[in-house]
Amino acid sequence: MSLRKSTLLAAVLLAANFLHAQDKDLTIENETLAVKWSAASHQLSLVDKSSGREFLNGITLNGEGGTATLMSVTSKTFGDTRVIEISHSNGNQDIVGLAPGLPFALIRSYEATRQNAGSVLSSVKTFSGRVALGKPAAELKTLGTGGLLAPDKNPGSYLWLTVVEPQSRNGVVFGWLTSERGSGVLFSQITNGTVQVDARLDYGRLHVGQVQESLETLVVGYFADARFGLEAYADAIAKVQNIHLPPQPTVYCTWYSESFGGSSDEKHFAENAAFAKTNLAPFGLSVMQIDDGWQSGLKHTNPGSPKKDFTKSDPDGPYPGGMKVTADAVKNLGLTPGIWFMPFAGTADDPYFTNHLDWFVKTANGEPFVTPWGGASLDMTYGPARAHVADVVNRITHDWGFQYIKIDGLWTGTATQQRYINAGYTNDNIGDAVFHDPNVPNIAAYRSGLKLVRDVAGTNVFILGCCIPQNMRSYGPAMGMVDAMRIGPDNKADWDAMLRGPTFGSRHYFLNGRVWYNDPDPIYVRDSVPLNEARALCSWVTISGAMNTSSEWYPGLSPERLELLRETMPGRELLTDRRWLPARPVDLFENDPPQVWLLTEFRLPMITGNAGKTANVIRNVVGLFNWGDSDKEFDYPLGKIGLDTNLEYVAFDYWQNQLLPAFKGDLKISVPARSCCVLAVRPVADHPQLISTSRHITQGIVDVLAEKWDGAAKALSGRSKVVGGDDYELRIVGGAAVSAAEVSPEDKAAGVEISFAQNGQLARVKIQSPASREVSWSVGFK
């Protein structure tokens, strides 16, 4: 066995033991799965051990027939792994492995060596299998990058695909774990009444010579709830890529502002930043980002391609003082300066580039490879072009001091055609472009470019990628290279465009906080947007935990809309040292976009997958979203939402600012068109408990640090993060009348005041602090 082939998932092989078992049935197992090889049919099948269900059968890989061998390997990434190696008559080989604790089968193909060193592969079909979920194919759905579709209506999905029975959520998750050189795609069809899934790797031009070629790794698994499977898939990517995300920022972007939008200008950007420092930074705003329009170069009015000389600002443009001056001014306010640019794009007829046409990827006739809006693609296999990119990134991040970069036009690094808006698979003629080094496939060139950006910028610079719908080839290879990713197309401040965020963000929800932070583009709170619509988008971003970006002229907002923006800040991180905060769409496999979300706050340690059913649960927040144009009656069983069907619950409606009657078994509520309902939900208790706070849409999750009931003293105490000058309200439910409310002596000495009012079952306790601080409070009851 070659060293290259023995490196399962590109992890170093530490040990290997072979058991030759040709022409015999073979089985390997781990805790969750069994993989079976039939010597008679020369095919594989996969079995879920907990249910005994054979959920995939008729599996064929990268070759016909073949003989199988058992072996054991140890990898850095997944530990001891049992493997079936299949050797085909054409010289190709496949390995199928099961690792301990991993709920997926690992599948990797190897292309045989070629005597002709010029052999080139455009694409490779590495997997085909029949899905068996015990339901007719007509009752199944597929969820992939193209959305929620019938299996025979799905055009193909980039990187991952789920075949699921919507009501039960039982499903099979397929996903490409690596994207080092190939672009993994998955296709579904209905054949003889059964859903068939095929996996393919597109390389464009993969040169196969005297060395056996290791392809990318596919994972396949069965899950009683396919949402957990998608999350496990994202966790596996993060493990392979060794991803450790920085804190999630809350961002201002200039682009969509009604006043002083685009790139803004030196004067008004500084004015907006100063306003944000005073009015929004205390609530969590952290980044002020300049968008397209600051840079120099030749601008084409048709097809509207941006200027692409990012080595300097336009001397006659909006930042005459230069970009370093602006970045320094933002830093002096205690905020992070951010900037937009396109690292892999240039303009072939721009005077800056005309003496450097060798920097560009070429067409077959030797001309620069050019696409609409993106311009000419810089060749990341060519040293001088890489030096140019490194110089631009170094100048922006180190010389000028921008610590947040939004890198747009990512697909230009793949040298493929623009396919905006791209979601489901579309042919883009990958491989047509000619690189300086013809032995480097498109995806490998692009990924090496991203690594260059990261290496030059350094780990202390936050990198936002933008955006995968320009061409989805940029999707998988960016994982592990960027901190956040625009997962949808541009939006704007009208309802249909604003819905792009929830639509694209929901189908990629499982990546958020695991692989990167999903950026759905800005929320809008300006007065021209109806309040119900602004609340709906703000609530979805806040509950889902997606990147919180706004693009408003802050001084022009009314007090009500400014307060709405504050209530979304800060964003959340999936994992903290105290709490685990999973947010899941309840009806992911029923509606596109989903209409029901559950955000659960657990105290660590906790039991994964038992949302609402463990003693570790602190609180739940349920978001009900009516994306339609008519009123909607929601009627959901609590068990389907993720709550305990045996418990009675009490809820507080955030936007209606009122306590709801207790409920059990089902949640029934009416939500008007284009609006939402956000409920803080807790089981009914035999003592007073905190049900909500006024600080944030999540009603306590970002601000309440501790809560304790003392039965003997008849007192509820806690500790909260309070923003100076912002009236903070605790909403306490429990029936008993409040007798007293107080803060700690230290807080009282600092000028913190507390008062209370009672209205039936609900007590409202108001805390006012002149400065931002953690306040310790106590409420006594009669």
WOKA-V762907 format. One record per residue. N is the residue number from 1. SS is DSSP state (hx for helix, st for strand, lp for the rest). PHI is phi in whole degrees, 0 to 359 (none if undefined). Layout:
N:SS:PHI / N:SS:PHI
//
This chain:
1:lp:none / 2:lp:288 / 3:lp:300 / 4:lp:298 / 5:lp:286 / 6:lp:281 / 7:lp:270 / 8:hx:302 / 9:hx:57 / 10:hx:63 / 11:lp:261 / 12:lp:292 / 13:lp:283 / 14:lp:262 / 15:lp:205 / 16:st:212 / 17:st:235 / 18:st:248 / 19:st:234 / 20:st:289 / 21:lp:217 / 22:lp:294 / 23:lp:61 / 24:lp:230 / 25:lp:291 / 26:st:230 / 27:st:219 / 28:st:235 / 29:st:218 / 30:lp:230 / 31:lp:295 / 32:lp:245 / 33:st:231 / 34:st:230 / 35:st:247 / 36:st:240 / 37:st:250 / 38:st:261 / 39:lp:292 / 40:lp:287 / 41:lp:265 / 42:lp:56 / 43:st:227 / 44:st:252 / 45:st:219 / 46:st:239 / 47:st:235 / 48:st:275 / 49:lp:290 / 50:lp:293 / 51:lp:257 / 52:lp:77 / 53:st:280 / 54:st:276 / 55:st:268 / 56:st:220 / 57:st:216 / 58:st:63 / 59:st:284 / 60:st:240 / 61:lp:241 / 62:lp:269 / 63:lp:161 / 64:lp:271 / 65:lp:59 / 66:lp:115 / 67:st:242 / 68:st:243 / 69:st:222 / 70:st:272 / 71:st:203 / 72:st:240 / 73:st:229 / 74:st:235 / 75:st:243 / 76:lp:300 / 77:lp:281 / 78:lp:242 / 79:st:78 / 80:st:296 / 81:st:228 / 82:st:272 / 83:st:226 / 84:st:257 / 85:st:259 / 86:st:242 / 87:st:252 / 88:lp:257 / 89:lp:294 / 90:lp:277 / 91:lp:93 / 92:lp:288 / 93:st:223 / 94:st:227 / 95:st:234 / 96:st:236 / 97:st:232 / 98:st:233 / 99:st:252 / 100:lp:295 / 101:lp:79 / 102:lp:259 / 103:lp:277 / 104:lp:229 / 105:st:274 / 106:st:260 / 107:st:233 / 108:st:221 / 109:st:252 / 110:st:228 / 111:st:275 / 112:lp:295 / 113:lp:295 / 114:lp:242 / 115:lp:290 / 116:lp:272 / 117:lp:296 / 118:lp:269 / 119:st:298 / 120:st:231 / 121:st:254 / 122:st:276 / 123:st:209 / 124:st:224 / 125:st:273 / 126:st:253 / 127:st:203 / 128:st:211 / 129:st:203 / 130:st:259 / 131:st:273 / 132:lp:234 / 133:lp:249 / 134:lp:76 / 135:lp:230 / 136:lp:300 / 137:hx:302 / 138:hx:294 / 139:hx:266 / 140:st:260 / 141:st:233 / 142:st:245 / 143:st:240 / 144:st:212 / 145:lp:295 / 146:lp:273 / 147:st:112 / 148:st:268 / 149:st:217 / 150:lp:296 / 151:lp:304 / 152:lp:268 / 153:lp:248 / 154:lp:276 / 155:lp:286 / 156:lp:123 / 157:st:234 / 158:st:278 / 159:lp:76 / 160:st:212 / 161:st:202 / 162:st:238 / 163:st:252 / 164:st:216 / 165:st:267 / 166:lp:302 / 167:lp:290 / 168:lp:275 / 169:lp:72 / 170:lp:299 / 171:st:190 / 172:st:248 / 173:st:252 / 174:st:246 / 175:st:201 / 176:st:281 / 177:lp:277 / 178:lp:232 / 179:lp:216 / 180:lp:284 / 181:lp:227 / 182:lp:243 / 183:st:261 / 184:st:278 / 185:st:228 / 186:st:225 / 187:st:229 / 188:st:236 / 189:st:207 / 190:st:252 / 191:st:235 / 192:lp:52 / 193:lp:78 / 194:st:236 / 195:st:282 / 196:st:249 / 197:st:244 / 198:st:241 / 199:st:246 / 200:st:219 / 201:st:248 / 202:st:260 / 203:st:249 / 204:st:79 / 205:st:216 / 206:st:252 / 207:st:276 / 208:st:247 / 209:lp:231 / 210:lp:277 / 211:lp:252 / 212:lp:298 / 213:st:265 / 214:st:273 / 215:st:268 / 216:st:277 / 217:st:257 / 218:st:255 / 219:st:242 / 220:st:220 / 221:st:207 / 222:st:252 / 223:st:219 / 224:lp:298 / 225:lp:232 / 226:hx:295 / 227:hx:298 / 228:hx:294 / 229:hx:292 / 230:hx:297 / 231:hx:293 / 232:hx:295 / 233:hx:298 / 234:hx:297 / 235:hx:298 / 236:hx:293 / 237:hx:300 / 238:hx:299 / 239:hx:289 / 240:hx:296 / 241:hx:272 / 242:lp:55 / 243:lp:274 / 244:lp:226 / 245:lp:282 / 246:lp:285 / 247:lp:303 / 248:lp:282 / 249:lp:277 / 250:st:245 / 251:st:235 / 252:st:258 / 253:st:237 / 254:lp:288 / 255:lp:303 / 256:lp:263 / 257:lp:300 / 258:lp:296 / 259:lp:252 / 260:lp:58 / 261:lp:273 / 262:lp:66 / 263:lp:263 / 264:lp:58 / 265:lp:205 / 266:hx:305 / 267:hx:292 / 268:hx:282 / 269:hx:297 / 270:hx:295 / 271:hx:295 / 272:hx:294 / 273:hx:296 / 274:hx:296 / 275:hx:296 / 276:hx:296 / 277:hx:304 / 278:hx:279 / 279:hx:257 / 280:lp:234 / 281:hx:302 / 282:hx:299 / 283:hx:266 / 284:lp:136 / 285:lp:299 / 286:lp:228 / 287:st:233 / 288:st:245 / 289:st:244 / 290:st:269 / 291:lp:255 / 292:lp:307 / 293:lp:129 / 294:lp:278 / 295:st:276 / 296:st:265 / 297:lp:117 / 298:lp:272 / 299:lp:254 / 300:lp:267 / 301:lp:285 / 302:lp:226 / 303:lp:264 / 304:lp:77 / 305:lp:289 / 306:lp:293 / 307:lp:295 / 308:lp:226 / 309:st:265 / 310:st:265 / 311:st:279 / 312:st:201 / 313:st:278 / 314:lp:294 / 315:lp:298 / 316:lp:254 / 317:lp:263 / 318:lp:282 / 319:lp:233 / 320:lp:296 / 321:lp:283 / 322:lp:95 / 323:hx:283 / 324:hx:296 / 325:hx:300 / 326:hx:293 / 327:hx:298 / 328:hx:298 / 329:hx:296 / 330:hx:294 / 331:hx:300 / 332:hx:295 / 333:lp:275 / 334:lp:84 / 335:lp:251 / 336:st:261 / 337:st:281 / 338:st:230 / 339:st:209 / 340:st:260 / 341:st:197 / 342:lp:243 / 343:lp:288 / 344:lp:250 / 345:st:233 / 346:st:216 / 347:lp:239 / 348:lp:298 / 349:lp:258 / 350:lp:287 / 351:lp:307 / 352:lp:296 / 353:lp:258 / 354:hx:297 / 355:hx:270 / 356:hx:228 / 357:hx:295 / 358:hx:292 / 359:hx:290 / 360:st:264 / 361:lp:299 / 362:st:247 / 363:lp:276 / 364:lp:297 / 365:lp:266 / 366:lp:91 / 367:lp:277 / 368:st:302 / 369:lp:283 / 370:st:237 / 371:st:232 / 372:lp:303 / 373:lp:66 / 374:lp:288 / 375:st:78 / 376:st:272 / 377:st:273 / 378:st:288 / 379:lp:272 / 380:lp:277 / 381:lp:258 / 382:lp:242 / 383:hx:307 / 384:hx:299 / 385:hx:292 / 386:hx:296 / 387:hx:297 / 388:hx:297 / 389:hx:299 / 390:hx:299 / 391:hx:295 / 392:hx:297 / 393:hx:296 / 394:hx:296 / 395:hx:297 / 396:hx:294 / 397:hx:272 / 398:hx:258 / 399:hx:290 / 400:lp:274 / 401:lp:94 / 402:lp:282 / 403:lp:255 / 404:st:222 / 405:st:236 / 406:st:255 / 407:st:259 / 408:lp:258 / 409:lp:60 / 410:hx:304 / 411:hx:299 / 412:hx:299 / 413:hx:292 / 414:hx:272 / 415:lp:52 / 416:lp:235 / 417:lp:287 / 418:lp:291 / 419:lp:229 / 420:lp:295 / 421:lp:266 / 422:lp:258 / 423:lp:224 / 424:lp:284 / 425:lp:301 / 426:lp:222 / 427:lp:295 / 428:lp:235 / 429:lp:57 / 430:lp:302 / 431:lp:105 / 432:lp:291 / 433:lp:289 / 434:st:246 / 435:lp:269 / 436:lp:302 / 437:lp:257 / 438:lp:290 / 439:lp:274 / 440:lp:257 / 441:lp:293 / 442:hx:308 / 443:hx:294 / 444:hx:295 / 445:hx:296 / 446:hx:298 / 447:hx:295 / 448:hx:293 / 449:hx:293 / 450:hx:297 / 451:hx:296 / 452:hx:299 / 453:hx:301 / 454:hx:296 / 455:hx:296 / 456:hx:287 / 457:hx:294 / 458:lp:95 / 459:lp:285 / 460:lp:272 / 461:lp:260 / 462:st:278 / 463:st:247 / 464:st:255 / 465:st:275 / 466:lp:207 / 467:lp:221 / 468:hx:295 / 469:hx:290 / 470:hx:295 / 471:lp:192 / 472:lp:293 / 473:hx:299 / 474:hx:280 / 475:hx:286 / 476:hx:300 / 477:lp:296 / 478:lp:279 / 479:lp:292 / 480:lp:91 / 481:lp:250 / 482:lp:236 / 483:lp:270 / 484:st:212 / 485:st:215 / 486:st:291 / 487:lp:263 / 488:lp:222 / 489:lp:285 / 490:lp:304 / 491:lp:246 / 492:lp:196 / 493:lp:275 / 494:lp:225 / 495:hx:302 / 496:hx:299 / 497:hx:289 / 498:hx:296 / 499:hx:292 / 500:hx:298 / 501:hx:299 / 502:hx:299 / 503:hx:293 / 504:hx:283 / 505:hx:292 / 506:hx:289 / 507:hx:289 / 508:lp:253 / 509:hx:304 / 510:hx:291 / 511:hx:281 / 512:st:295 / 513:lp:80 / 514:lp:250 / 515:lp:261 / 516:st:198 / 517:st:265 / 518:st:288 / 519:st:251 / 520:lp:269 / 521:lp:81 / 522:lp:294 / 523:st:272 / 524:lp:229 / 525:lp:238 / 526:lp:302 / 527:lp:294 / 528:lp:287 / 529:lp:270 / 530:lp:308 / 531:hx:303 / 532:hx:297 / 533:hx:289 / 534:hx:298 / 535:hx:297 / 536:hx:297 / 537:hx:292 / 538:hx:300 / 539:hx:291 / 540:hx:296 / 541:hx:299 / 542:hx:291 / 543:hx:287 / 544:hx:290 / 545:lp:82 / 546:lp:291 / 547:lp:303 / 548:st:259 / 549:st:237 / 550:st:234 / 551:lp:220 / 552:lp:231 / 553:lp:277 / 554:hx:303 / 555:hx:298 / 556:hx:269 / 557:lp:284 / 558:lp:290 / 559:hx:305 / 560:hx:296 / 561:hx:285 / 562:hx:295 / 563:hx:294 / 564:hx:301 / 565:hx:296 / 566:hx:300 / 567:lp:289 / 568:lp:268 / 569:lp:255 / 570:lp:276 / 571:lp:288 / 572:lp:239 / 573:lp:255 / 574:lp:296 / 575:st:231 / 576:lp:234 / 577:lp:287 / 578:lp:250 / 579:st:223 / 580:st:246 / 581:st:235 / 582:st:283 / 583:st:239 / 584:st:228 / 585:st:285 / 586:lp:288 / 587:lp:253 / 588:lp:305 / 589:lp:261 / 590:lp:242 / 591:lp:227 / 592:lp:229 / 593:lp:279 / 594:lp:301 / 595:lp:250 / 596:st:230 / 597:st:233 / 598:st:237 / 599:st:250 / 600:st:240 / 601:st:257 / 602:st:252 / 603:st:268 / 604:lp:287 / 605:lp:283 / 606:lp:217 / 607:lp:257 / 608:lp:300 / 609:lp:94 / 610:lp:251 / 611:lp:305 / 612:lp:84 / 613:lp:234 / 614:lp:237 / 615:lp:291 / 616:lp:279 / 617:st:292 / 618:st:267 / 619:st:202 / 620:st:241 / 621:st:237 / 622:st:251 / 623:st:252 / 624:st:248 / 625:st:240 / 626:st:259 / 627:lp:278 / 628:lp:272 / 629:lp:260 / 630:lp:223 / 631:lp:300 / 632:st:229 / 633:st:264 / 634:st:272 / 635:st:216 / 636:st:238 / 637:st:298 / 638:hx:299 / 639:hx:298 / 640:hx:289 / 641:hx:291 / 642:lp:120 / 643:lp:258 / 644:lp:279 / 645:lp:291 / 646:lp:271 / 647:lp:257 / 648:st:264 / 649:st:241 / 650:st:238 / 651:st:220 / 652:st:242 / 653:st:273 / 654:lp:295 / 655:lp:284 / 656:lp:274 / 657:lp:55 / 658:st:209 / 659:st:277 / 660:st:262 / 661:st:299 / 662:st:299 / 663:st:217 / 664:st:211 / 665:lp:87 / 666:st:221 / 667:st:252 / 668:st:238 / 669:st:200 / 670:st:260 / 671:st:234 / 672:lp:297 / 673:lp:300 / 674:lp:51 / 675:st:208 / 676:st:214 / 677:st:228 / 678:st:244 / 679:st:246 / 680:st:273 / 681:st:237 / 682:st:221 / 683:st:298 / 684:lp:300 / 685:lp:242 / 686:lp:269 / 687:lp:206 / 688:lp:300 / 689:st:212 / 690:st:283 / 691:st:257 / 692:st:198 / 693:st:225 / 694:lp:272 / 695:lp:295 / 696:lp:209 / 697:lp:302 / 698:lp:282 / 699:lp:59 / 700:lp:123 / 701:lp:292 / 702:lp:269 / 703:lp:242 / 704:st:271 / 705:st:266 / 706:st:202 / 707:st:208 / 708:st:212 / 709:st:257 / 710:st:250 / 711:lp:295 / 712:lp:294 / 713:lp:274 / 714:lp:53 / 715:st:221 / 716:st:252 / 717:st:236 / 718:st:187 / 719:st:220 / 720:st:228 / 721:st:278 / 722:st:242 / 723:lp:272 / 724:lp:302 / 725:lp:80 / 726:lp:255 / 727:lp:297 / 728:st:244 / 729:st:239 / 730:st:267 / 731:st:249 / 732:st:243 / 733:st:240 / 734:lp:163 / 735:lp:96 / 736:lp:288 / 737:lp:279 / 738:st:286 / 739:st:255 / 740:st:196 / 741:st:218 / 742:st:211 / 743:st:248 / 744:lp:295 / 745:hx:304 / 746:hx:296 / 747:hx:293 / 748:hx:297 / 749:hx:295 / 750:lp:276 / 751:lp:94 / 752:lp:285 / 753:st:243 / 754:st:222 / 755:st:212 / 756:st:213 / 757:st:215 / 758:st:241 / 759:st:219 / 760:lp:63 / 761:lp:287 / 762:st:249 / 763:st:249 / 764:st:247 / 765:st:246 / 766:st:258 / 767:st:239 / 768:st:234 / 769:lp:233 / 770:lp:289 / 771:lp:222 / 772:lp:293 / 773:st:192 / 774:st:272 / 775:st:251 / 776:st:265 / 777:st:233 / 778:st:214 / 779:st:236 / 780:st:264 / 781:st:232 / 782:lp:289
//
